[in-house]
Amino acid sequence: MDRARASGAIRADVTASDLYALINAVAWAGEQTSAAQGERLLAFALDGLRPPSSSRG
C-alpha cells in the first residue's frame, strides 16, 4: 500500500482496514447478485462513481 500511495495509485488516506472492508463488501455483494452485477460493482469500487476523466469537462 505504501508504494501504491507513493505512486498516486490509491488515495493517501486509505488504510489496510479500509481495503479489507471494501474487499469483503464487494465479495458479499457479488454473492448476492449475478456474476455480471458483481463485476460491475467491483468496477465501481475500483474506479469510483465519477465518470472517466475523458467524460469530465
PDB file of N, CA, C and O in Angstrom:
ATOM      1  N   MET A   1       0.805  -1.168   0.000  1.00  0.00           N
ATOM      2  CA  MET A   1       0.000   0.000   0.000  1.00  0.00           C
ATOM      3  C   MET A   1       0.864   1.254   0.000  1.00  0.00           C
ATOM      4  O   MET A   1       0.489   2.265  -0.594  1.00  0.00           O
ATOM      5  N   ASP A   2       1.999   1.198   0.650  1.00  0.00           N
ATOM      6  CA  ASP A   2       2.874   2.376   0.673  1.00  0.00           C
ATOM      7  C   ASP A   2       3.313   2.751  -0.742  1.00  0.00           C
ATOM      8  O   ASP A   2       3.329   3.929  -1.100  1.00  0.00           O
ATOM      9  N   ARG A   3       3.669   1.747  -1.545  1.00  0.00           N
ATOM     10  CA  ARG A   3       4.089   2.034  -2.918  1.00  0.00           C
ATOM     11  C   ARG A   3       2.925   2.575  -3.749  1.00  0.00           C
ATOM     12  O   ARG A   3       3.098   3.489  -4.556  1.00  0.00           O
ATOM     13  N   ALA A   4       1.745   2.002  -3.543  1.00  0.00           N
ATOM     14  CA  ALA A   4       0.570   2.480  -4.279  1.00  0.00           C
ATOM     15  C   ALA A   4       0.253   3.926  -3.903  1.00  0.00           C
ATOM     16  O   ALA A   4      -0.067   4.740  -4.769  1.00  0.00           O
ATOM     17  N   ARG A   5       0.341   4.242  -2.614  1.00  0.00           N
ATOM     18  CA  ARG A   5       0.118   5.619  -2.174  1.00  0.00           C
ATOM     19  C   ARG A   5       1.160   6.554  -2.785  1.00  0.00           C
ATOM     20  O   ARG A   5       0.826   7.617  -3.307  1.00  0.00           O
ATOM     21  N   ALA A   6       2.412   6.147  -2.713  1.00  0.00           N
ATOM     22  CA  ALA A   6       3.505   6.990  -3.209  1.00  0.00           C
ATOM     23  C   ALA A   6       3.388   7.252  -4.702  1.00  0.00           C
ATOM     24  O   ALA A   6       3.749   8.329  -5.177  1.00  0.00           O
ATOM     25  N   SER A   7       2.884   6.269  -5.445  1.00  0.00           N
ATOM     26  CA  SER A   7       2.756   6.441  -6.896  1.00  0.00           C
ATOM     27  C   SER A   7       1.474   7.165  -7.284  1.00  0.00           C
ATOM     28  O   SER A   7       1.283   7.513  -8.450  1.00  0.00           O
ATOM     29  N   GLY A   8       0.590   7.393  -6.308  1.00  0.00           N
ATOM     30  CA  GLY A   8      -0.677   8.048  -6.603  1.00  0.00           C
ATOM     31  C   GLY A   8      -1.747   7.102  -7.102  1.00  0.00           C
ATOM     32  O   GLY A   8      -2.801   7.542  -7.561  1.00  0.00           O
ATOM     33  N   ALA A   9      -1.487   5.793  -7.016  1.00  0.00           N
ATOM     34  CA  ALA A   9      -2.458   4.802  -7.492  1.00  0.00           C
ATOM     35  C   ALA A   9      -3.662   4.681  -6.565  1.00  0.00           C
ATOM     36  O   ALA A   9      -4.750   4.311  -7.007  1.00  0.00           O
ATOM     37  N   ILE A  10      -3.476   4.991  -5.287  1.00  0.00           N
ATOM     38  CA  ILE A  10      -4.584   4.995  -4.339  1.00  0.00           C
ATOM     39  C   ILE A  10      -4.532   6.277  -3.520  1.00  0.00           C
ATOM     40  O   ILE A  10      -3.506   6.954  -3.451  1.00  0.00           O
ATOM     41  N   ARG A  11      -5.646   6.584  -2.914  1.00  0.00           N
ATOM     42  CA  ARG A  11      -5.722   7.778  -2.072  1.00  0.00           C
ATOM     43  C   ARG A  11      -4.760   7.667  -0.899  1.00  0.00           C
ATOM     44  O   ARG A  11      -4.474   6.569  -0.421  1.00  0.00           O
ATOM     45  N   ALA A  12      -4.277   8.779  -0.451  1.00  0.00           N
ATOM     46  CA  ALA A  12      -3.326   8.812   0.654  1.00  0.00           C
ATOM     47  C   ALA A  12      -3.957   8.382   1.975  1.00  0.00           C
ATOM     48  O   ALA A  12      -3.255   7.924   2.877  1.00  0.00           O
ATOM     49  N   ASP A  13      -5.276   8.525   2.094  1.00  0.00           N
ATOM     50  CA  ASP A  13      -5.924   8.225   3.370  1.00  0.00           C
ATOM     51  C   ASP A  13      -6.484   6.811   3.473  1.00  0.00           C
ATOM     52  O   ASP A  13      -7.114   6.484   4.479  1.00  0.00           O
ATOM     53  N   VAL A  14      -6.276   5.962   2.468  1.00  0.00           N
ATOM     54  CA  VAL A  14      -6.753   4.577   2.509  1.00  0.00           C
ATOM     55  C   VAL A  14      -5.892   3.760   3.463  1.00  0.00           C
ATOM     56  O   VAL A  14      -4.664   3.807   3.404  1.00  0.00           O
ATOM     57  N   THR A  15      -6.556   3.008   4.345  1.00  0.00           N
ATOM     58  CA  THR A  15      -5.832   2.135   5.270  1.00  0.00           C
ATOM     59  C   THR A  15      -6.036   0.675   4.869  1.00  0.00           C
ATOM     60  O   THR A  15      -6.909   0.361   4.061  1.00  0.00           O
ATOM     61  N   ALA A  16      -5.235  -0.197   5.432  1.00  0.00           N
ATOM     62  CA  ALA A  16      -5.396  -1.626   5.191  1.00  0.00           C
ATOM     63  C   ALA A  16      -6.772  -2.085   5.664  1.00  0.00           C
ATOM     64  O   ALA A  16      -7.391  -2.939   5.029  1.00  0.00           O
ATOM     65  N   SER A  17      -7.245  -1.536   6.753  1.00  0.00           N
ATOM     66  CA  SER A  17      -8.575  -1.865   7.260  1.00  0.00           C
ATOM     67  C   SER A  17      -9.663  -1.453   6.272  1.00  0.00           C
ATOM     68  O   SER A  17     -10.628  -2.191   6.069  1.00  0.00           O
ATOM     69  N   ASP A  18      -9.515  -0.287   5.662  1.00  0.00           N
ATOM     70  CA  ASP A  18     -10.465   0.159   4.643  1.00  0.00           C
ATOM     71  C   ASP A  18     -10.498  -0.819   3.474  1.00  0.00           C
ATOM     72  O   ASP A  18     -11.564  -1.216   3.004  1.00  0.00           O
ATOM     73  N   LEU A  19      -9.325  -1.192   3.024  1.00  0.00           N
ATOM     74  CA  LEU A  19      -9.222  -2.093   1.880  1.00  0.00           C
ATOM     75  C   LEU A  19      -9.849  -3.442   2.200  1.00  0.00           C
ATOM     76  O   LEU A  19     -10.584  -3.989   1.379  1.00  0.00           O
ATOM     77  N   TYR A  20      -9.575  -3.978   3.364  1.00  0.00           N
ATOM     78  CA  TYR A  20     -10.141  -5.257   3.782  1.00  0.00           C
ATOM     79  C   TYR A  20     -11.664  -5.178   3.826  1.00  0.00           C
ATOM     80  O   TYR A  20     -12.341  -6.088   3.347  1.00  0.00           O
ATOM     81  N   ALA A  21     -12.208  -4.110   4.390  1.00  0.00           N
ATOM     82  CA  ALA A  21     -13.661  -3.948   4.475  1.00  0.00           C
ATOM     83  C   ALA A  21     -14.272  -3.837   3.079  1.00  0.00           C
ATOM     84  O   ALA A  21     -15.333  -4.406   2.821  1.00  0.00           O
ATOM     85  N   LEU A  22     -13.621  -3.120   2.189  1.00  0.00           N
ATOM     86  CA  LEU A  22     -14.121  -2.969   0.832  1.00  0.00           C
ATOM     87  C   LEU A  22     -14.119  -4.303   0.094  1.00  0.00           C
ATOM     88  O   LEU A  22     -15.082  -4.635  -0.596  1.00  0.00           O
ATOM     89  N   ILE A  23     -13.047  -5.062   0.236  1.00  0.00           N
ATOM     90  CA  ILE A  23     -12.965  -6.379  -0.403  1.00  0.00           C
ATOM     91  C   ILE A  23     -14.086  -7.278   0.112  1.00  0.00           C
ATOM     92  O   ILE A  23     -14.745  -7.961  -0.672  1.00  0.00           O
ATOM     93  N   ASN A  24     -14.304  -7.279   1.422  1.00  0.00           N
ATOM     94  CA  ASN A  24     -15.374  -8.097   1.988  1.00  0.00           C
ATOM     95  C   ASN A  24     -16.742  -7.670   1.482  1.00  0.00           C
ATOM     96  O   ASN A  24     -17.578  -8.514   1.160  1.00  0.00           O
ATOM     97  N   ALA A  25     -16.975  -6.369   1.409  1.00  0.00           N
ATOM     98  CA  ALA A  25     -18.269  -5.860   0.947  1.00  0.00           C
ATOM     99  C   ALA A  25     -18.532  -6.245  -0.507  1.00  0.00           C
ATOM    100  O   ALA A  25     -19.635  -6.671  -0.849  1.00  0.00           O
ATOM    101  N   VAL A  26     -17.529  -6.095  -1.353  1.00  0.00           N
ATOM    102  CA  VAL A  26     -17.690  -6.444  -2.764  1.00  0.00           C
ATOM    103  C   VAL A  26     -17.884  -7.949  -2.917  1.00  0.00           C
ATOM    104  O   VAL A  26     -18.694  -8.384  -3.736  1.00  0.00           O
ATOM    105  N   ALA A  27     -17.155  -8.748  -2.144  1.00  0.00           N
ATOM    106  CA  ALA A  27     -17.322 -10.197  -2.207  1.00  0.00           C
ATOM    107  C   ALA A  27     -18.734 -10.601  -1.781  1.00  0.00           C
ATOM    108  O   ALA A  27     -19.357 -11.447  -2.423  1.00  0.00           O
ATOM    109  N   TRP A  28     -19.237 -10.006  -0.712  1.00  0.00           N
ATOM    110  CA  TRP A  28     -20.582 -10.308  -0.246  1.00  0.00           C
ATOM    111  C   TRP A  28     -21.603  -9.914  -1.301  1.00  0.00           C
ATOM    112  O   TRP A  28     -22.498 -10.697  -1.620  1.00  0.00           O
ATOM    113  N   ALA A  29     -21.479  -8.709  -1.847  1.00  0.00           N
ATOM    114  CA  ALA A  29     -22.422  -8.237  -2.861  1.00  0.00           C
ATOM    115  C   ALA A  29     -22.380  -9.134  -4.098  1.00  0.00           C
ATOM    116  O   ALA A  29     -23.413  -9.407  -4.710  1.00  0.00           O
ATOM    117  N   GLY A  30     -21.192  -9.585  -4.457  1.00  0.00           N
ATOM    118  CA  GLY A  30     -21.050 -10.475  -5.600  1.00  0.00           C
ATOM    119  C   GLY A  30     -21.763 -11.802  -5.394  1.00  0.00           C
ATOM    120  O   GLY A  30     -22.240 -12.407  -6.354  1.00  0.00           O
ATOM    121  N   GLU A  31     -21.838 -12.257  -4.154  1.00  0.00           N
ATOM    122  CA  GLU A  31     -22.556 -13.495  -3.845  1.00  0.00           C
ATOM    123  C   GLU A  31     -24.063 -13.298  -3.883  1.00  0.00           C
ATOM    124  O   GLU A  31     -24.806 -14.263  -4.065  1.00  0.00           O
ATOM    125  N   GLN A  32     -24.522 -12.077  -3.716  1.00  0.00           N
ATOM    126  CA  GLN A  32     -25.955 -11.788  -3.649  1.00  0.00           C
ATOM    127  C   GLN A  32     -26.557 -11.439  -5.008  1.00  0.00           C
ATOM    128  O   GLN A  32     -27.779 -11.355  -5.137  1.00  0.00           O
ATOM    129  N   THR A  33     -25.722 -11.235  -6.018  1.00  0.00           N
ATOM    130  CA  THR A  33     -26.187 -10.792  -7.335  1.00  0.00           C
ATOM    131  C   THR A  33     -25.642 -11.716  -8.412  1.00  0.00           C
ATOM    132  O   THR A  33     -24.982 -12.711  -8.113  1.00  0.00           O
ATOM    133  N   SER A  34     -25.918 -11.388  -9.645  1.00  0.00           N
ATOM    134  CA  SER A  34     -25.374 -12.152 -10.772  1.00  0.00           C
ATOM    135  C   SER A  34     -23.879 -11.882 -10.903  1.00  0.00           C
ATOM    136  O   SER A  34     -23.356 -10.922 -10.336  1.00  0.00           O
ATOM    137  N   ALA A  35     -23.209 -12.731 -11.650  1.00  0.00           N
ATOM    138  CA  ALA A  35     -21.772 -12.533 -11.883  1.00  0.00           C
ATOM    139  C   ALA A  35     -21.525 -11.201 -12.579  1.00  0.00           C
ATOM    140  O   ALA A  35     -20.567 -10.499 -12.254  1.00  0.00           O
ATOM    141  N   ALA A  36     -22.380 -10.850 -13.532  1.00  0.00           N
ATOM    142  CA  ALA A  36     -22.208  -9.582 -14.250  1.00  0.00           C
ATOM    143  C   ALA A  36     -22.372  -8.396 -13.309  1.00  0.00           C
ATOM    144  O   ALA A  36     -21.601  -7.439 -13.378  1.00  0.00           O
ATOM    145  N   GLN A  37     -23.365  -8.450 -12.434  1.00  0.00           N
ATOM    146  CA  GLN A  37     -23.567  -7.360 -11.477  1.00  0.00           C
ATOM    147  C   GLN A  37     -22.407  -7.293 -10.491  1.00  0.00           C
ATOM    148  O   GLN A  37     -21.978  -6.203 -10.112  1.00  0.00           O
ATOM    149  N   GLY A  38     -21.896  -8.450 -10.073  1.00  0.00           N
ATOM    150  CA  GLY A  38     -20.735  -8.475  -9.189  1.00  0.00           C
ATOM    151  C   GLY A  38     -19.529  -7.803  -9.824  1.00  0.00           C
ATOM    152  O   GLY A  38     -18.818  -7.042  -9.168  1.00  0.00           O
ATOM    153  N   GLU A  39     -19.300  -8.084 -11.093  1.00  0.00           N
ATOM    154  CA  GLU A  39     -18.196  -7.449 -11.821  1.00  0.00           C
ATOM    155  C   GLU A  39     -18.409  -5.943 -11.924  1.00  0.00           C
ATOM    156  O   GLU A  39     -17.463  -5.166 -11.792  1.00  0.00           O
ATOM    157  N   ARG A  40     -19.636  -5.540 -12.157  1.00  0.00           N
ATOM    158  CA  ARG A  40     -19.967  -4.116 -12.259  1.00  0.00           C
ATOM    159  C   ARG A  40     -19.707  -3.404 -10.930  1.00  0.00           C
ATOM    160  O   ARG A  40     -19.138  -2.312 -10.903  1.00  0.00           O
ATOM    161  N   LEU A  41     -20.125  -4.028  -9.838  1.00  0.00           N
ATOM    162  CA  LEU A  41     -19.900  -3.443  -8.521  1.00  0.00           C
ATOM    163  C   LEU A  41     -18.414  -3.344  -8.196  1.00  0.00           C
ATOM    164  O   LEU A  41     -17.963  -2.357  -7.614  1.00  0.00           O
ATOM    165  N   LEU A  42     -17.654  -4.373  -8.576  1.00  0.00           N
ATOM    166  CA  LEU A  42     -16.209  -4.330  -8.368  1.00  0.00           C
ATOM    167  C   LEU A  42     -15.592  -3.176  -9.160  1.00  0.00           C
ATOM    168  O   LEU A  42     -14.720  -2.471  -8.652  1.00  0.00           O
ATOM    169  N   ALA A  43     -16.037  -2.985 -10.387  1.00  0.00           N
ATOM    170  CA  ALA A  43     -15.514  -1.874 -11.201  1.00  0.00           C
ATOM    171  C   ALA A  43     -15.818  -0.535 -10.531  1.00  0.00           C
ATOM    172  O   ALA A  43     -14.966   0.353 -10.498  1.00  0.00           O
ATOM    173  N   PHE A  44     -17.036  -0.390  -9.995  1.00  0.00           N
ATOM    174  CA  PHE A  44     -17.369   0.844  -9.287  1.00  0.00           C
ATOM    175  C   PHE A  44     -16.465   1.034  -8.070  1.00  0.00           C
ATOM    176  O   PHE A  44     -16.010   2.144  -7.793  1.00  0.00           O
ATOM    177  N   ALA A  45     -16.210  -0.051  -7.349  1.00  0.00           N
ATOM    178  CA  ALA A  45     -15.362   0.043  -6.162  1.00  0.00           C
ATOM    179  C   ALA A  45     -13.945   0.471  -6.541  1.00  0.00           C
ATOM    180  O   ALA A  45     -13.324   1.264  -5.833  1.00  0.00           O
ATOM    181  N   LEU A  46     -13.441  -0.047  -7.642  1.00  0.00           N
ATOM    182  CA  LEU A  46     -12.077   0.281  -8.055  1.00  0.00           C
ATOM    183  C   LEU A  46     -11.980   1.642  -8.732  1.00  0.00           C
ATOM    184  O   LEU A  46     -10.996   2.358  -8.546  1.00  0.00           O
ATOM    185  N   ASP A  47     -12.984   2.002  -9.508  1.00  0.00           N
ATOM    186  CA  ASP A  47     -12.935   3.241 -10.288  1.00  0.00           C
ATOM    187  C   ASP A  47     -13.621   4.418  -9.617  1.00  0.00           C
ATOM    188  O   ASP A  47     -13.383   5.570  -9.981  1.00  0.00           O
ATOM    189  N   GLY A  48     -14.462   4.138  -8.650  1.00  0.00           N
ATOM    190  CA  GLY A  48     -15.270   5.198  -8.056  1.00  0.00           C
ATOM    191  C   GLY A  48     -16.511   5.433  -8.888  1.00  0.00           C
ATOM    192  O   GLY A  48     -16.707   4.773  -9.909  1.00  0.00           O
ATOM    193  N   LEU A  49     -17.337   6.346  -8.476  1.00  0.00           N
ATOM    194  CA  LEU A  49     -18.579   6.627  -9.179  1.00  0.00           C
ATOM    195  C   LEU A  49     -18.455   7.780 -10.158  1.00  0.00           C
ATOM    196  O   LEU A  49     -19.405   8.089 -10.878  1.00  0.00           O
ATOM    197  N   ARG A  50     -17.301   8.413 -10.192  1.00  0.00           N
ATOM    198  CA  ARG A  50     -17.100   9.518 -11.125  1.00  0.00           C
ATOM    199  C   ARG A  50     -16.979   8.978 -12.545  1.00  0.00           C
ATOM    200  O   ARG A  50     -16.497   7.862 -12.742  1.00  0.00           O
ATOM    201  N   PRO A  51     -17.409   9.757 -13.537  1.00  0.00           N
ATOM    202  CA  PRO A  51     -17.209   9.317 -14.913  1.00  0.00           C
ATOM    203  C   PRO A  51     -15.721   9.321 -15.249  1.00  0.00           C
ATOM    204  O   PRO A  51     -14.948  10.016 -14.590  1.00  0.00           O
ATOM    205  N   PRO A  52     -15.306   8.560 -16.257  1.00  0.00           N
ATOM    206  CA  PRO A  52     -13.892   8.584 -16.667  1.00  0.00           C
ATOM    207  C   PRO A  52     -13.457  10.017 -16.941  1.00  0.00           C
ATOM    208  O   PRO A  52     -14.269  10.842 -17.361  1.00  0.00           O
ATOM    209  N   SER A  53     -12.199  10.315 -16.709  1.00  0.00           N
ATOM    210  CA  SER A  53     -11.711  11.695 -16.845  1.00  0.00           C
ATOM    211  C   SER A  53     -11.963  12.269 -18.228  1.00  0.00           C
ATOM    212  O   SER A  53     -12.119  13.483 -18.359  1.00  0.00           O
ATOM    213  N   SER A  54     -12.007  11.438 -19.268  1.00  0.00           N
ATOM    214  CA  SER A  54     -12.266  11.939 -20.614  1.00  0.00           C
ATOM    215  C   SER A  54     -13.698  12.440 -20.756  1.00  0.00           C
ATOM    216  O   SER A  54     -13.988  13.214 -21.668  1.00  0.00           O
ATOM    217  N   SER A  55     -14.615  12.007 -19.855  1.00  0.00           N
ATOM    218  CA  SER A  55     -16.006  12.443 -19.904  1.00  0.00           C
ATOM    219  C   SER A  55     -16.229  13.724 -19.132  1.00  0.00           C
ATOM    220  O   SER A  55     -17.241  14.399 -19.319  1.00  0.00           O
ATOM    221  N   ARG A  56     -15.284  14.064 -18.261  1.00  0.00           N
ATOM    222  CA  ARG A  56     -15.424  15.277 -17.469  1.00  0.00           C
ATOM    223  C   ARG A  56     -14.902  16.457 -18.263  1.00  0.00           C
ATOM    224  O   ARG A  56     -13.879  16.360 -18.941  1.00  0.00           O
ATOM    225  N   GLY A  57     -15.608  17.566 -18.177  1.00  0.00           N
ATOM    226  CA  GLY A  57     -15.215  18.717 -18.957  1.00  0.00           C
ATOM    227  C   GLY A  57     -14.348  19.589 -18.208  1.00  0.00           C
ATOM    228  O   GLY A  57     -13.917  20.620 -18.723  1.00  0.00           O
TER     229      GLY A  57
END
